[in-house]
Amino acid sequence: MAKRYGQRPSSLLPKGTLRSPLERLSFDVNVALRGGYAEVVAQREASEKMTGGQVTNRQQALDVIRKARADVIEMETERKKRSGR
């Protein structure tokens, strides 16, 4: 957690808010768990937005593949333009 955020969340609280080292550790773990959960939810929402929801048949899967391929081609074209080719 410290590597990801630079410091423990409990160190950002005013002095005396959490009395014991166990309370600080518990707070830090809860913040990490909630942050991880929020990232999973955000990733799921982004995925559903891209696919329009859960893929339930072959046609939807093919549509997602076509869109992904078009997105890759577009990104490569943009990269080539920026590099001056």
SEMI-896790 format. One record per residue (C-alpha): residue number from 1; residue in three letters; chain; x, y, z. Coordinates in nm, 2 decimals. Example, Ala and Ser with C-alpha at 12.3 -4.5 7.8 and 13.67 -1.06 7.14 Angstrom:
2
<site n="1" res="ALA" chain="A" c1="1.23" c2="-0.45" c3="0.78"/>
<site n="2" res="SER" chain="A" c1="1.37" c2="-0.11" c3="0.71"/>
This chain:
85
<site n="1" res="MET" chain="A" c1="0.00" c2="0.00" c3="0.00"/>
<site n="2" res="ALA" chain="A" c1="0.28" c2="0.24" c3="0.09"/>
<site n="3" res="LYS" chain="A" c1="0.44" c2="0.18" c3="-0.25"/>
<site n="4" res="ARG" chain="A" c1="0.12" c2="0.26" c3="-0.43"/>
<site n="5" res="TYR" chain="A" c1="0.02" c2="0.57" c3="-0.25"/>
<site n="6" res="GLY" chain="A" c1="0.35" c2="0.69" c3="-0.12"/>
<site n="7" res="GLN" chain="A" c1="0.25" c2="0.68" c3="0.25"/>
<site n="8" res="ARG" chain="A" c1="0.00" c2="0.51" c3="0.48"/>
<site n="9" res="PRO" chain="A" c1="-0.34" c2="0.66" c3="0.49"/>
<site n="10" res="SER" chain="A" c1="-0.34" c2="0.67" c3="0.87"/>
<site n="11" res="SER" chain="A" c1="-0.04" c2="0.91" c3="0.85"/>
<site n="12" res="LEU" chain="A" c1="-0.27" c2="1.17" c3="0.68"/>
<site n="13" res="LEU" chain="A" c1="-0.51" c2="1.18" c3="0.98"/>
<site n="14" res="PRO" chain="A" c1="-0.48" c2="1.44" c3="1.25"/>
<site n="15" res="LYS" chain="A" c1="-0.27" c2="1.32" c3="1.55"/>
<site n="16" res="GLY" chain="A" c1="-0.47" c2="1.14" c3="1.81"/>
<site n="17" res="THR" chain="A" c1="-0.75" c2="1.03" c3="1.58"/>
<site n="18" res="LEU" chain="A" c1="-0.64" c2="0.66" c3="1.60"/>
<site n="19" res="ARG" chain="A" c1="-0.51" c2="0.57" c3="1.94"/>
<site n="20" res="SER" chain="A" c1="-0.33" c2="0.24" c3="1.89"/>
<site n="21" res="PRO" chain="A" c1="-0.10" c2="0.09" c3="1.63"/>
<site n="22" res="LEU" chain="A" c1="-0.37" c2="-0.18" c3="1.58"/>
<site n="23" res="GLU" chain="A" c1="-0.63" c2="0.09" c3="1.50"/>
<site n="24" res="ARG" chain="A" c1="-0.39" c2="0.25" c3="1.25"/>
<site n="25" res="LEU" chain="A" c1="-0.32" c2="-0.08" c3="1.08"/>
<site n="26" res="SER" chain="A" c1="-0.69" c2="-0.17" c3="1.07"/>
<site n="27" res="PHE" chain="A" c1="-0.77" c2="0.17" c3="0.91"/>
<site n="28" res="ASP" chain="A" c1="-0.49" c2="0.13" c3="0.66"/>
<site n="29" res="VAL" chain="A" c1="-0.61" c2="-0.22" c3="0.56"/>
<site n="30" res="ASN" chain="A" c1="-0.97" c2="-0.10" c3="0.52"/>
<site n="31" res="VAL" chain="A" c1="-0.86" c2="0.19" c3="0.30"/>
<site n="32" res="ALA" chain="A" c1="-0.66" c2="-0.05" c3="0.08"/>
<site n="33" res="LEU" chain="A" c1="-0.95" c2="-0.29" c3="0.05"/>
<site n="34" res="ARG" chain="A" c1="-1.20" c2="-0.02" c3="-0.03"/>
<site n="35" res="GLY" chain="A" c1="-0.95" c2="0.12" c3="-0.29"/>
<site n="36" res="GLY" chain="A" c1="-0.91" c2="-0.21" c3="-0.45"/>
<site n="37" res="TYR" chain="A" c1="-1.28" c2="-0.27" c3="-0.46"/>
<site n="38" res="ALA" chain="A" c1="-1.33" c2="0.07" c3="-0.62"/>
<site n="39" res="GLU" chain="A" c1="-1.08" c2="-0.01" c3="-0.89"/>
<site n="40" res="VAL" chain="A" c1="-1.25" c2="-0.34" c3="-0.97"/>
<site n="41" res="VAL" chain="A" c1="-1.59" c2="-0.17" c3="-1.00"/>
<site n="42" res="ALA" chain="A" c1="-1.44" c2="0.10" c3="-1.22"/>
<site n="43" res="GLN" chain="A" c1="-1.28" c2="-0.16" c3="-1.44"/>
<site n="44" res="ARG" chain="A" c1="-1.60" c2="-0.36" c3="-1.47"/>
<site n="45" res="GLU" chain="A" c1="-1.80" c2="-0.05" c3="-1.56"/>
<site n="46" res="ALA" chain="A" c1="-1.55" c2="0.05" c3="-1.82"/>
<site n="47" res="SER" chain="A" c1="-1.56" c2="-0.30" c3="-1.97"/>
<site n="48" res="GLU" chain="A" c1="-1.94" c2="-0.30" c3="-1.98"/>
<site n="49" res="LYS" chain="A" c1="-1.94" c2="0.05" c3="-2.14"/>
<site n="50" res="MET" chain="A" c1="-1.71" c2="-0.08" c3="-2.41"/>
<site n="51" res="THR" chain="A" c1="-1.91" c2="-0.40" c3="-2.48"/>
<site n="52" res="GLY" chain="A" c1="-2.25" c2="-0.25" c3="-2.40"/>
<site n="53" res="GLY" chain="A" c1="-2.29" c2="-0.50" c3="-2.12"/>
<site n="54" res="GLN" chain="A" c1="-2.22" c2="-0.87" c3="-2.08"/>
<site n="55" res="VAL" chain="A" c1="-2.14" c2="-1.06" c3="-2.41"/>
<site n="56" res="THR" chain="A" c1="-2.40" c2="-1.33" c3="-2.44"/>
<site n="57" res="ASN" chain="A" c1="-2.37" c2="-1.46" c3="-2.79"/>
<site n="58" res="ARG" chain="A" c1="-2.13" c2="-1.51" c3="-3.08"/>
<site n="59" res="GLN" chain="A" c1="-2.25" c2="-1.20" c3="-3.27"/>
<site n="60" res="GLN" chain="A" c1="-2.18" c2="-0.97" c3="-2.98"/>
<site n="61" res="ALA" chain="A" c1="-1.84" c2="-1.13" c3="-2.93"/>
<site n="62" res="LEU" chain="A" c1="-1.75" c2="-1.07" c3="-3.30"/>
<site n="63" res="ASP" chain="A" c1="-1.87" c2="-0.71" c3="-3.27"/>
<site n="64" res="VAL" chain="A" c1="-1.64" c2="-0.66" c3="-2.97"/>
<site n="65" res="ILE" chain="A" c1="-1.35" c2="-0.81" c3="-3.15"/>
<site n="66" res="ARG" chain="A" c1="-1.41" c2="-0.58" c3="-3.46"/>
<site n="67" res="LYS" chain="A" c1="-1.43" c2="-0.28" c3="-3.23"/>
<site n="68" res="ALA" chain="A" c1="-1.11" c2="-0.37" c3="-3.05"/>
<site n="69" res="ARG" chain="A" c1="-0.92" c2="-0.43" c3="-3.38"/>
<site n="70" res="ALA" chain="A" c1="-1.04" c2="-0.09" c3="-3.51"/>
<site n="71" res="ASP" chain="A" c1="-0.93" c2="0.08" c3="-3.19"/>
<site n="72" res="VAL" chain="A" c1="-0.58" c2="-0.08" c3="-3.22"/>
<site n="73" res="ILE" chain="A" c1="-0.55" c2="0.04" c3="-3.58"/>
<site n="74" res="GLU" chain="A" c1="-0.66" c2="0.39" c3="-3.48"/>
<site n="75" res="MET" chain="A" c1="-0.40" c2="0.40" c3="-3.19"/>
<site n="76" res="GLU" chain="A" c1="-0.13" c2="0.28" c3="-3.42"/>
<site n="77" res="THR" chain="A" c1="-0.22" c2="0.54" c3="-3.68"/>
<site n="78" res="GLU" chain="A" c1="-0.21" c2="0.81" c3="-3.41"/>
<site n="79" res="ARG" chain="A" c1="0.13" c2="0.69" c3="-3.29"/>
<site n="80" res="LYS" chain="A" c1="0.27" c2="0.70" c3="-3.64"/>
<site n="81" res="LYS" chain="A" c1="0.14" c2="1.05" c3="-3.69"/>
<site n="82" res="ARG" chain="A" c1="0.31" c2="1.17" c3="-3.36"/>
<site n="83" res="SER" chain="A" c1="0.64" c2="1.00" c3="-3.44"/>
<site n="84" res="GLY" chain="A" c1="0.64" c2="1.18" c3="-3.78"/>
<site n="85" res="ARG" chain="A" c1="0.63" c2="0.88" c3="-4.01"/>
